[in-house]
Amino acid sequence: MKKLLALLFAFTTMGLLVSCDDDDDEDPIEKTATELQDEAIEAAQAAVDGVASSDDSATGASDESVFEDWTLIDNAGQTGGRVGTIAEEIEVTANIEENTTWTSDNVYVLKTRVTVLDGFTLTIEAGTIVKGDASLSGANAAVLMIARGGKLMAEGTADAPIIMTSTDDDIQPGELAGSTLDQDDKGKWGGLVVLGKAPVSAKTEEPQIEGVDAEDSNGQYGGSDAADNSGSIKYVSIRHGGAQIAEGSEINGLTLGGVGTGTTIENIEIYGNSDDGVEFFGGTVNLTNLVVYAVGDDGIDVDQSYAGTVKNFVVYVDENSDEGLEIDGREGSMDDSFELTNGSIKSIDGTNTNADFKSKAKGTVTNVTFEDGKVKLSASFDTETYEESEDAASNVVDGSLKFTKVSASSFEVYTTSFDDE
């Protein structure tokens, strides 16, 4: 009996050993590509959560009173106590090839893309109205452009702002508002384009500003002079712009390409533009006191390693808007960073007030509030190894994209790396 029990024990032990060997030989269960992708995104989100979070102590724009009285957002539908006068309309049909002054007792009508050429200055008196011809579109849309080396001295005041609008706008000198147009009347003319010689991080050595055909060399921007001076722009309201120049391509309210720190830009309003409110293509210029209202794309758009500061700004989005902020980084080898400080992103009609930081965005965001909006952070991954590469999300983790005292509903990582997988 003892021999029988011993044999049974031996056979049982051998069976267990064989069973263990069979288990060891089985291949581990491999994760699917979707599972690996999800894990990569979750890891990036966890890393961001470790360094960025909403701060309810943020106050946003530090002084919104600077937008009162002179901007359309506070005076739409009324004249603001000003008494308008019917002025002579002067048609502008050619580029500015000599020092020129536009006076406040006239309305200047742009009948083409009008460029202030290298070496010349256009001075626009306080209270002057400039209108782009609403009948022009495409490549012929009415635009006021300052070429590299040209200057614009457009110094309005709170009592007499300079207004750039459309010929469909019946506003007259001395008036602040009173037009039959409203925030939905977009794309009625082009906009204001200022080009300078400050550094940009572009894909080519001589980038051409969007909206200007390559045959016009006046559309080139950028250089090596960070302190370049393109003039002074103060108390200027740019309304109803963003004419479509090609399918899916419109002009910004204010386009700044390679503009340097020698340029003064402050107290600016963009109202009812069909594309971005303000777009920076590199450059170093600082902008103080900016209000953007009801544009058809992004309120503030940053590209090509813009290295200046935008201070005290308010962006109002509506259902036609895209992002309150859209921030990109470098395209070329130059690698610099922006500053956004004291800003508020607000909703006109309950639309979410989001921001999108992407394409290697680097900079500092300080004391900015998003009314029921989130901060979106682009993440990039190797599609074979699933390892994270540089993008906005990784820059948050390494400290080259920093959020200090920012109030948002969330900081959300997303990726387009796996979209085609």
Backbone torsions as a table, in degrees:
resi	resn	phi	psi	omega
1	MET	NA	-41.4	179.3
2	LYS	-63.6	-37.1	178.8
3	LYS	-65.0	-39.6	-179.8
4	LEU	-63.9	-43.7	178.8
5	LEU	-63.5	-37.2	178.7
6	ALA	-64.8	-41.8	179.0
7	LEU	-64.4	-41.9	179.0
8	LEU	-62.3	-40.8	178.1
9	PHE	-62.2	-42.1	-179.8
10	ALA	-64.1	-44.9	-179.9
11	PHE	-64.4	-39.3	179.0
12	THR	-63.3	-43.1	178.5
13	THR	-62.0	-42.6	178.6
14	MET	-62.6	-38.5	178.7
15	GLY	-64.2	-41.7	178.3
16	LEU	-63.5	-40.7	179.3
17	LEU	-63.9	-41.9	178.7
18	VAL	-63.9	-40.8	178.9
19	SER	-62.1	-42.1	178.1
20	CYS	-63.6	-41.6	179.0
21	ASP	-62.0	-39.5	178.8
22	ASP	-63.1	-40.7	178.7
23	ASP	-63.3	-40.1	-179.2
24	ASP	-64.9	-28.6	-177.4
25	ASP	-79.7	-15.0	-178.3
26	GLU	-70.9	139.5	177.1
27	ASP	-72.3	141.6	176.1
28	PRO	-65.6	152.5	-179.7
29	ILE	-70.2	122.8	-178.9
30	GLU	-82.8	142.2	177.5
31	LYS	-78.8	146.6	177.8
32	THR	-74.6	163.4	178.0
33	ALA	-59.7	-39.0	180.0
34	THR	-63.0	-41.6	178.8
35	GLU	-64.5	-40.7	179.0
36	LEU	-66.5	-39.3	177.7
37	GLN	-64.3	-44.8	179.9
38	ASP	-61.2	-40.6	179.4
39	GLU	-64.6	-38.6	179.5
40	ALA	-64.1	-43.2	179.8
41	ILE	-67.3	-41.3	179.2
42	GLU	-62.7	-38.5	178.6
43	ALA	-65.7	-40.9	178.1
44	ALA	-64.7	-40.4	178.6
45	GLN	-63.9	-42.7	179.7
46	ALA	-62.1	-39.1	179.4
47	ALA	-65.4	-41.4	177.6
48	VAL	-64.8	-43.5	-179.6
49	ASP	-59.6	-24.7	179.9
50	GLY	-73.5	-16.6	-176.3
51	VAL	-128.3	-13.1	-176.6
52	ALA	-131.1	131.9	176.7
53	SER	-156.2	160.9	-178.4
54	SER	-68.4	143.1	-180.0
55	ASP	-125.5	107.7	-176.1
56	ASP	-70.6	-5.6	178.0
57	SER	-79.9	-7.7	179.4
58	ALA	-64.2	138.0	-178.4
59	THR	-108.2	-14.8	179.9
60	GLY	79.8	-149.3	-177.6
61	ALA	-52.5	128.6	-172.2
62	SER	-79.0	-22.4	-176.8
63	ASP	-152.7	86.5	179.7
64	GLU	-77.3	-9.8	179.9
65	SER	-64.8	-21.2	-179.2
66	VAL	-68.0	-14.9	-179.8
67	PHE	-95.1	-5.8	-179.0
68	GLU	-74.7	155.9	173.9
69	ASP	75.7	-47.6	-172.5
70	TRP	-99.2	-14.1	-176.9
71	THR	-94.9	156.2	-178.1
72	LEU	-70.6	-29.3	-176.6
73	ILE	-62.7	-24.5	178.5
74	ASP	-101.2	-3.2	-173.4
75	ASN	-135.4	13.4	-179.1
76	ALA	-58.7	135.0	177.0
77	GLY	85.2	4.3	178.2
78	GLN	-144.4	166.0	-177.4
79	THR	-91.7	-4.2	178.7
80	GLY	65.0	25.4	177.5
81	GLY	85.1	-1.8	-179.4
82	ARG	-89.4	149.0	-179.5
83	VAL	-108.6	115.5	-176.8
84	GLY	-80.1	156.9	175.6
85	THR	-128.2	143.8	177.5
86	ILE	-74.4	119.8	-173.7
87	ALA	-109.8	160.4	174.7
88	GLU	-71.5	137.3	176.6
89	GLU	-95.1	127.1	179.0
90	ILE	-112.1	119.1	-179.6
91	GLU	-80.3	133.1	178.1
92	VAL	-109.8	115.7	-170.0
93	THR	-118.9	-0.1	-175.8
94	ALA	-145.4	167.9	178.8
95	ASN	-66.1	158.3	178.3
96	ILE	-87.0	109.7	-175.4
97	GLU	-115.2	13.2	174.3
98	GLU	-154.1	160.3	178.4
99	ASN	-59.9	128.2	-169.6
100	THR	-137.3	145.0	175.9
101	THR	-123.4	131.3	173.0
102	TRP	-104.2	128.3	-172.2
103	THR	-103.2	158.9	-171.4
104	SER	-75.3	-8.6	179.8
105	ASP	-89.9	3.5	178.1
106	ASN	-125.7	160.8	168.9
107	VAL	-109.7	126.7	-177.0
108	TYR	-102.3	122.7	-174.8
109	VAL	-107.5	117.2	179.2
110	LEU	-79.8	119.7	-178.5
111	LYS	-103.0	9.1	-179.0
112	THR	-169.4	-174.2	168.5
113	ARG	-77.3	115.3	-176.7
114	VAL	-103.8	122.2	-176.2
115	THR	-115.1	130.5	170.6
116	VAL	-83.2	113.7	-170.9
117	LEU	-79.5	162.9	-179.7
118	ASP	-52.0	127.6	176.1
119	GLY	94.8	-3.4	-176.8
120	PHE	-122.0	158.8	-177.3
121	THR	-124.5	132.6	169.8
122	LEU	-103.8	122.0	176.6
123	THR	-105.9	128.1	178.0
124	ILE	-116.9	119.5	-177.1
125	GLU	-67.9	153.5	174.0
126	ALA	-56.7	138.0	178.7
127	GLY	86.1	-1.8	-178.4
128	THR	-76.2	145.6	175.8
129	ILE	-112.1	129.8	176.2
130	VAL	-118.1	130.3	-178.4
131	LYS	-123.7	134.9	173.2
132	GLY	-91.4	137.5	-178.3
133	ASP	-63.8	116.1	-176.2
134	ALA	-70.8	-14.6	-178.7
135	SER	-80.8	-10.5	-177.5
136	LEU	-95.4	143.0	-179.6
137	SER	-150.1	-178.8	179.5
138	GLY	61.7	-146.9	-178.4
139	ALA	-63.7	-17.3	-178.5
140	ASN	-96.0	7.7	-177.8
141	ALA	-57.0	147.1	-179.7
142	ALA	-72.1	121.2	-178.6
143	VAL	-139.2	143.9	169.2
144	LEU	-105.3	117.5	-175.6
145	MET	-123.7	137.2	175.7
146	ILE	-107.4	113.0	-178.4
147	ALA	-75.3	164.4	174.5
148	ARG	-55.5	129.4	-179.5
149	GLY	91.5	-14.6	174.0
150	GLY	-87.5	167.2	179.6
151	LYS	-137.1	146.1	172.3
152	LEU	-120.1	119.0	174.6
153	MET	-108.3	89.4	-177.4
154	ALA	-117.8	85.7	-174.2
155	GLU	-111.0	90.4	173.1
156	GLY	-80.6	-175.5	176.0
157	THR	-135.4	170.5	177.4
158	ALA	-63.4	-31.5	178.6
159	ASP	-82.9	-22.9	-177.4
160	ALA	-144.1	72.9	178.8
161	PRO	-69.4	154.7	171.9
162	ILE	-85.0	130.2	-177.0
163	ILE	-116.0	126.3	175.1
164	MET	-113.4	119.1	-172.6
165	THR	-148.9	-160.3	-175.9
166	SER	-108.0	158.6	175.2
167	THR	-66.9	-16.1	174.1
168	ASP	-74.5	-10.4	178.9
169	ASP	-92.1	119.7	-175.2
170	ASP	-88.7	15.5	179.2
171	ILE	-61.5	145.5	-177.7
172	GLN	-124.4	161.4	178.0
173	PRO	-52.7	139.4	-178.0
174	GLY	94.4	-19.0	178.9
175	GLU	-94.2	154.4	174.3
176	LEU	-105.1	-35.0	-178.9
177	ALA	-145.3	-150.5	179.0
178	GLY	101.1	-1.6	-179.6
179	SER	-73.2	156.0	173.4
180	THR	-80.2	-8.5	178.4
181	LEU	-79.3	152.9	175.9
182	ASP	-134.9	-168.2	-173.3
183	GLN	-63.4	-19.4	-179.7
184	ASP	-87.6	-6.2	178.4
185	ASP	-88.6	86.0	-175.0
186	LYS	-109.7	161.4	173.5
187	GLY	69.0	29.0	-176.7
188	LYS	-84.2	-12.1	174.1
189	TRP	-163.8	-169.6	-176.8
190	GLY	-81.5	-95.4	-177.3
191	GLY	165.7	-169.3	180.0
192	LEU	-105.3	125.3	179.9
193	VAL	-119.8	124.5	178.5
194	VAL	-121.9	125.7	-176.8
195	LEU	-120.7	139.5	-177.9
196	GLY	-137.7	-168.3	-173.3
197	LYS	-111.5	17.6	179.4
198	ALA	-81.1	160.2	-176.1
199	PRO	-63.3	144.6	173.9
200	VAL	-136.2	156.1	177.3
201	SER	-108.5	81.6	-176.0
202	ALA	-108.8	170.6	-178.8
203	LYS	-78.1	-20.7	-179.5
204	THR	-124.3	162.3	-179.1
205	GLU	-73.1	-30.3	179.6
206	GLU	-124.1	74.8	-178.5
207	PRO	-64.7	149.9	178.2
208	GLN	-109.7	129.8	-176.8
209	ILE	-65.9	142.1	-179.4
210	GLU	-63.6	141.7	179.8
211	GLY	96.7	-5.6	179.2
212	VAL	-122.8	125.0	-176.3
213	ASP	-62.7	149.8	-173.6
214	ALA	-61.8	-23.2	-179.3
215	GLU	-70.0	-18.0	-179.6
216	ASP	-97.3	99.2	-177.6
217	SER	-66.3	-13.0	176.0
218	ASN	-66.7	-13.3	178.8
219	GLY	-84.4	0.5	179.2
220	GLN	-78.4	149.6	-177.7
221	TYR	-148.2	164.2	178.6
222	GLY	96.3	161.5	-179.8
223	GLY	173.5	-147.7	-176.0
224	SER	-120.5	5.5	-176.7
225	ASP	-101.4	94.1	-177.9
226	ALA	-63.8	-24.2	-178.5
227	ALA	-97.4	16.6	-178.2
228	ASP	-54.4	144.9	-175.2
229	ASN	-117.1	113.0	176.3
230	SER	-103.3	9.2	175.5
231	GLY	118.0	-152.9	-176.9
232	SER	-140.8	126.6	-178.0
233	ILE	-127.3	109.6	-175.9
234	LYS	-134.2	141.4	178.2
235	TYR	47.8	63.2	179.0
236	VAL	-122.2	128.3	177.2
237	SER	-108.7	121.1	-177.5
238	ILE	-112.0	116.5	-167.7
239	ARG	-125.2	142.8	167.6
240	HIS	60.8	29.1	-178.8
241	GLY	-91.9	-165.6	177.9
242	GLY	96.0	34.1	179.8
243	ALA	-55.5	143.7	179.1
244	GLN	-77.3	123.4	-179.0
245	ILE	-99.0	-19.5	175.6
246	ALA	-161.5	169.0	-178.5
247	GLU	-55.9	118.9	177.8
248	GLY	76.5	10.6	-178.1
249	SER	-129.9	117.9	178.7
250	GLU	-121.0	169.8	-178.9
251	ILE	-96.2	142.9	177.6
252	ASN	-73.8	160.8	174.1
253	GLY	-60.4	-53.2	176.1
254	LEU	-129.4	118.6	177.8
255	THR	-108.7	128.4	-178.8
256	LEU	-123.5	107.6	-177.9
257	GLY	-111.8	109.9	177.9
258	GLY	61.6	36.1	-178.1
259	VAL	-86.4	136.6	-171.9
260	GLY	-96.1	172.4	-176.9
261	THR	-68.8	-16.4	176.3
262	GLY	-70.4	-11.4	-179.9
263	THR	-89.3	136.2	176.3
264	THR	-102.1	124.6	175.5
265	ILE	-134.8	115.7	-178.9
266	GLU	-154.8	151.7	-178.8
267	ASN	57.8	72.4	-176.4
268	ILE	-121.5	136.5	174.1
269	GLU	-120.7	133.7	171.7
270	ILE	-120.0	122.8	-173.5
271	TYR	-129.6	124.8	172.0
272	GLY	61.0	41.5	177.2
273	ASN	-89.3	147.9	-176.2
274	SER	-82.8	-20.1	176.5
275	ASP	-112.2	-147.8	-178.7
276	ASP	-65.5	155.3	173.1
277	GLY	-69.2	-64.8	175.6
278	VAL	-128.1	134.0	174.7
279	GLU	-126.8	128.6	178.0
280	PHE	-101.6	125.3	171.5
281	PHE	-108.4	91.8	-176.8
282	GLY	60.4	-154.1	179.8
283	GLY	84.8	175.9	-174.8
284	THR	-129.3	0.9	-174.4
285	VAL	-60.8	145.4	174.9
286	ASN	-100.8	144.2	178.7
287	LEU	-127.6	126.0	-178.3
288	THR	-121.1	135.1	178.0
289	ASN	65.9	87.2	-177.6
290	LEU	-129.5	131.9	172.0
291	VAL	-125.6	129.7	178.6
292	VAL	-121.6	129.0	-173.2
293	TYR	-130.8	121.5	168.8
294	ALA	54.3	57.7	175.5
295	VAL	-95.4	162.6	-174.4
296	GLY	-85.6	-6.4	176.8
297	ASP	-132.3	-122.5	-175.9
298	ASP	-94.4	147.5	178.3
299	GLY	-66.7	-56.2	177.0
300	ILE	-126.7	127.7	-178.6
301	ASP	-122.8	128.4	-177.4
302	VAL	-119.7	130.3	-179.7
303	ASP	-138.3	163.6	166.1
304	GLN	56.6	44.3	175.7
305	SER	56.1	49.9	170.6
306	TYR	-55.5	132.4	-172.1
307	ALA	-122.1	25.1	177.6
308	GLY	-105.8	-168.3	-178.9
309	THR	-123.4	132.5	170.0
310	VAL	-107.7	119.0	-172.4
311	LYS	-126.4	134.4	179.2
312	ASN	61.6	82.6	-177.1
313	PHE	-135.4	150.1	174.8
314	VAL	-132.7	127.8	176.4
315	VAL	-117.2	125.2	175.5
316	TYR	-106.3	120.9	178.5
317	VAL	-105.3	155.5	172.4
318	ASP	-134.6	-169.9	-174.9
319	GLU	-63.5	-18.7	179.4
320	ASN	-89.8	-9.8	-177.1
321	SER	-81.4	161.8	173.4
322	ASP	-99.1	-93.1	180.0
323	GLU	-108.1	151.0	171.0
324	GLY	-65.6	-43.3	176.2
325	LEU	-130.8	137.9	169.1
326	GLU	-129.7	116.7	-169.8
327	ILE	-122.9	119.4	175.2
328	ASP	-114.5	165.0	178.6
329	GLY	-107.9	-140.5	-173.3
330	ARG	-74.2	154.6	169.8
331	GLU	-115.1	-31.3	179.0
332	GLY	-108.0	-153.7	-175.6
333	SER	-80.7	-28.8	-179.9
334	MET	-64.6	134.5	-173.6
335	ASP	-133.0	102.3	-178.1
336	ASP	-132.3	-177.0	-173.3
337	SER	-142.8	154.7	-175.7
338	PHE	-101.3	173.0	169.4
339	GLU	-134.8	130.9	171.4
340	LEU	-120.8	121.3	-175.6
341	THR	-139.3	140.1	178.3
342	ASN	58.8	73.7	-178.1
343	GLY	-138.8	153.9	177.9
344	SER	-131.3	131.6	173.8
345	ILE	-109.7	116.2	-172.6
346	LYS	-121.6	160.5	-179.6
347	SER	-108.9	135.9	176.7
348	ILE	-82.4	-37.7	-170.5
349	ASP	-131.1	21.6	-179.8
350	GLY	92.9	-1.5	177.1
351	THR	-63.9	143.1	178.2
352	ASN	-63.4	142.5	-176.5
353	THR	-106.4	73.7	-173.9
354	ASN	-90.1	166.2	171.7
355	ALA	-130.9	145.2	-179.2
356	ASP	-123.8	112.6	177.0
357	PHE	-104.8	123.3	-173.1
358	LYS	-150.8	-177.7	173.5
359	SER	44.5	58.7	173.3
360	LYS	64.9	30.5	-180.0
361	ALA	-58.7	133.2	177.2
362	LYS	-133.7	136.5	178.0
363	GLY	162.2	-167.0	-176.9
364	THR	-129.4	130.3	177.5
365	VAL	-118.4	118.2	-173.2
366	THR	-130.3	129.8	177.1
367	ASN	54.4	61.5	178.8
368	VAL	-125.8	136.1	-179.9
369	THR	-116.4	141.1	176.3
370	PHE	-118.1	113.1	-178.5
371	GLU	-71.1	103.3	-178.9
372	ASP	55.3	40.5	-179.1
373	GLY	-130.1	159.0	-178.9
374	LYS	-114.1	160.8	173.9
375	VAL	-100.1	117.0	179.6
376	LYS	-96.8	136.0	-176.4
377	LEU	-125.3	118.9	-179.7
378	SER	-74.5	137.1	175.5
379	ALA	-123.6	142.4	179.6
380	SER	-119.4	143.7	-177.9
381	PHE	-136.7	149.3	169.4
382	ASP	-69.6	125.5	-173.5
383	THR	-75.1	-7.4	177.3
384	GLU	-103.7	-41.6	-178.0
385	THR	-96.3	-16.0	-177.5
386	TYR	67.0	15.3	177.2
387	GLU	-79.6	142.3	-178.4
388	GLU	-78.8	138.1	175.9
389	SER	-115.0	178.0	-173.8
390	GLU	-64.2	133.7	172.1
391	ASP	-166.3	-172.1	-176.7
392	ALA	-58.1	-43.2	-177.5
393	ALA	-62.2	-46.2	179.7
394	SER	-68.2	-31.2	178.0
395	ASN	-68.8	-30.0	173.3
396	VAL	-63.5	-43.3	-177.0
397	VAL	-67.6	-38.9	-178.3
398	ASP	-87.2	-1.6	173.7
399	GLY	91.6	0.9	179.5
400	SER	-85.0	-10.6	168.8
401	LEU	-125.7	110.2	-168.2
402	LYS	-121.1	134.2	176.0
403	PHE	-114.3	118.8	-179.7
404	THR	-124.3	123.2	-179.0
405	LYS	53.8	61.4	179.2
406	VAL	-119.1	127.0	179.7
407	SER	-103.9	115.7	-179.6
408	ALA	-147.4	158.9	-179.4
409	SER	-68.0	-29.9	178.7
410	SER	-168.6	163.7	169.3
411	PHE	-113.4	106.5	-168.1
412	GLU	-112.6	121.6	177.3
413	VAL	-84.5	135.9	174.5
414	TYR	-139.2	165.2	178.2
415	THR	-144.0	151.0	170.1
416	THR	-110.7	3.4	-175.7
417	SER	-60.5	-35.8	-173.2
418	PHE	-102.8	9.6	-174.5
419	ASP	-59.8	-33.5	-176.9
420	ASP	-96.4	5.1	-177.7
421	GLU	-73.9	NA	NA
